[in-house]
């Protein structure tokens, strides 16, 4: 009997790698789109700050552009959630991606074309924040709807890992690209990433999604939501806490960090690595 015949009964059978049963088409499309979009967005945050500095802007100007993105994000987030409860979520997501793609594309053209003005950068940043405000509530609801209840926790954990990994990698890669080719091209890459992500989300299969019943007005929903939050001290305390923490971190990351990197660390490359290290630690 040959050696191959003697060992054939003792070698373990290797099962081919396969995706989990809960990772179906919609889930994979949503996760892939999120990873692609976040890779571009993390680099774009660095590119925006250095684009303002490259145009002769001051620390105040960098802060104004950062605030122009943050304020609409905060103001429209609740409205975005109410809209996501009424309209098909995948339509809201694709529309928000289209808005972000357009605003970042115009931002890139301004930066690549010469000297963008402060008000132009602020307006385009505001459009980007508005798109994110409408996108985020629809996105999380769509991810949880793409898997069955018993697998929702695991699926959402994997989704968040992919998203956070893209944030870390995107920050490091974005900083290196800003240093190598300039902020305008990184903003263009971000616009392209939103276009790809929106295209992937447009292919979601929503034929089995149950039709949601039409409710009252948006103002009524916002009032009811506010009452639900204030009636739970643990909830509004956490929201208040993280609002303060995020305000401090955002100020450091969006304004102070790029200035220190520009003056003392060698520019956007080291700052991208610092943000990647911060993300990995977080």
Secondary structure, 3 states (H helix, E strand, C coil): CCHHHHHCCCCCCCCCCCCCCCCCHHHHHHHHHHHHHHHHHHHHHHHHHHHHHHCCCCHHHHHHHHHHHHHHHHHHHHHHHHHHCCCCHHHHHHHHHHHHHHHHHHHHHHHHHCCCCHHHHHHHHHHHHHHHHHHHHHHHHHHHHCCCHHHHHHHHHHHHHHHHHHHHHHHHHHHHHHHHHCHHHHHHHHHHHHHHHHHHHHCCCCCCCCCCCCCCCHHHHHHHHHHHHHCCHHHHHHHHHHHHHHHHHHHHHHHHHHHHHHHHHCCHHHHHHHHHHHHHHC
